[in-house]
């Protein structure tokens, strides 16, 4: 497949905390900081459960491994917080955090709909850029979203956040977005000309 870089929009990916859970998390951090003064053995404390996506290689895999998983676990460990990852589809991970059912979900990207609902860390785990892949036997003339002509179908992943530049050609009727369960399925469909 060939690749066309997107508009360079940077997404802040990180651990998203629901507003209610962010307050709770701050309280937990304060309690954990003073806990050694009051509790002789803190090993009996229940681990903090953090939700993580099950299909975002190389960041997060179904088996719990991946770069983002390692970074998040190491950060909590450095802060002295025993943490357990709960692996699930991203859409559910995100919804449970937005609704306040879960303390946190990663790797989330900030979008305007999260304003007042999700608190992001000051520093991202990593930065993502939107890129487009196409079949080499049917090359695109467009080198970016602004050059799109005719109707294109673009595969996206259910529940993922995308930069505004992707939605602008859709709103002009130039792009049809097709939601699929994974990036892998999008690439397989592309390989078969779909």
C-alpha positions in Angstrom: 0.0 0.0 0.0 1.0 3.6 -0.6 0.6 6.2 2.1 -0.5 9.9 2.0 0.3 11.9 5.1 -2.6 13.7 6.7 -2.7 17.4 7.5 -0.2 16.9 10.4 -2.9 17.4 13.1 -1.4 16.2 16.3 -3.6 14.2 18.6 -2.7 14.2 22.3 -2.9 10.5 23.2 -2.8 9.7 26.8 -4.6 8.4 29.8 -8.1 9.9 29.8 -9.8 10.3 33.2 -13.4 11.1 33.7 -13.9 14.4 35.5 -15.4 12.6 38.5 -12.7 10.0 38.4 -10.0 12.6 38.0 -11.1 14.1 41.4 -11.2 10.6 42.8 -7.7 9.9 41.3 -6.3 13.0 43.0 -7.8 11.9 46.3 -6.3 8.4 45.8 -2.9 10.0 45.1 -3.1 12.1 48.3 -4.2 9.1 50.3 -1.4 7.0 48.8 1.1 9.7 49.6 0.1 9.8 53.3 -0.8 6.1 53.6 2.7 4.9 54.8 2.3 7.1 57.9 -0.9 5.3 58.9 -0.7 1.8 57.5 2.1 -0.6 58.2 1.3 -2.9 55.2 -0.2 -1.4 52.1 0.2 -4.6 50.0 -3.4 -5.6 50.8 -4.8 -2.6 48.9 -6.7 -3.5 45.7 -5.0 -2.5 42.5 -6.3 0.5 40.6 -8.1 -0.8 37.5 -7.2 1.0 34.2 -9.0 0.2 31.0 -7.0 -0.3 27.8 -7.8 -1.0 24.2 -7.4 -4.5 22.9 -6.4 -3.9 19.3 -4.0 -1.0 18.7 -0.7 -2.6 17.7 2.1 -1.8 18.5 0.7 0.3 21.5 -1.8 -2.2 23.0 -2.3 -5.9 22.2 -5.1 -8.3 23.3 -2.6 -10.1 25.5 -1.9 -6.9 27.6 1.5 -6.2 26.0 2.4 -3.1 24.0 4.3 0.1 24.3 1.5 2.2 25.8 0.7 -0.5 28.3 4.3 -0.6 29.4 4.5 3.2 29.7 1.3 3.5 31.7 2.1 0.6 34.1 5.6 2.0 34.6 4.2 5.5 35.4 1.8 4.2 38.0 4.5 2.0 39.5 6.8 5.0 39.7 4.0 6.8 41.6 3.6 3.9 43.9 0.2 2.9 42.6 -0.5 -0.8 42.1 -2.3 -1.0 38.8 -4.1 -3.7 36.9 -5.1 -3.4 33.2 -8.5 -4.4 32.0 -8.4 -5.1 28.2 -11.5 -4.4 26.1 -12.6 -2.9 22.8 -11.8 0.8 22.6 -15.4 2.1 22.1 -16.4 0.4 25.4 -13.2 1.5 27.2 -13.9 5.1 26.2 -17.6 5.0 27.0 -17.0 3.6 30.5 -14.6 6.4 31.2 -16.8 9.1 29.8 -19.7 7.8 31.9 -17.5 7.6 35.0 -17.8 3.8 35.4 -14.1 3.5 35.0 -11.1 5.5 36.4 -9.2 5.8 33.1 -8.8 4.5 29.6 -5.9 4.8 27.2 -4.8 5.6 24.5 -7.4 8.3 24.0 -7.1 11.4 21.9 -8.7 14.7 22.9 -11.7 15.8 20.9 -14.1 18.7 21.7 -16.8 16.2 22.9 -14.6 15.4 25.9 -14.6 19.0 27.2 -15.7 18.9 30.8 -16.0 15.1 30.8 -12.4 13.8 30.4 -9.2 15.2 31.9 -6.0 14.5 30.0 -2.5 14.4 31.3 -0.3 17.4 30.6 2.0 15.3 28.5 0.9 12.7 25.9 2.1 9.1 25.9 2.9 9.7 22.2 1.8 11.9 19.3 -0.3 10.5 16.4 -0.7 11.8 12.9 -3.5 10.8 10.5 -2.1 9.0 7.5 -4.1 7.5 4.6 -3.2 4.2 2.8 -4.3 3.3 -0.7 -3.7 0.5 -3.2 -0.7 0.9 -5.4 -2.6 -0.4 -8.4 -5.1 2.5 -8.0 -3.0 5.4 -7.0 -4.6 8.6 -5.8 -3.9 12.0 -7.3 -4.5 13.8 -4.0 -1.5 14.4 -1.8 -3.6 15.7 1.1 -7.3 16.2 2.1 -7.5 19.5 0.3 -6.7 17.9 -3.1 -9.4 15.2 -2.9 -11.5 15.0 -6.1 -14.4 12.7 -6.7 -15.9 10.4 -4.2 -13.6 8.3 -2.0 -14.4 5.7 0.7 -12.2 5.9 3.7 -12.0 3.2 6.3 -12.1 4.3 9.9 -12.3 2.4 13.2 -15.4 2.5 15.3 -15.0 4.9 18.3 -11.6 6.3 17.2 -11.0 10.0 17.3 -9.8 11.6 14.0 -8.6 15.1 13.1 -11.0 17.7 11.8 -9.3 17.6 8.4 -10.8 14.1 7.8 -14.4 15.4 8.3 -14.1 18.4 6.1 -14.0 16.4 2.8 -16.8 14.2 4.2 -18.9 17.3 4.9 -18.2 18.5 1.3 -19.5 15.1 0.0 -16.1 14.0 -1.3 -15.5 11.3 1.3 -17.6 8.5 2.6 -16.4 7.2 6.0 -16.8 3.4 6.5 -16.5 2.4 10.2 -14.9 -1.0 10.8 -13.9 -2.8 14.0 -10.1 -2.5 13.5 -7.3 -1.0 11.5 -6.4 -4.5 10.4 -9.8 -5.1 8.8 -9.5 -1.7 7.0 -6.2 -2.8 5.5 -7.6 -6.2 4.5 -10.5 -4.5 2.7 -8.2 -2.1 1.0 -6.0 -5.0 -0.2 -9.1 -6.6 -1.7 -10.2 -3.4 -3.5 -13.0 -2.7 -1.1 
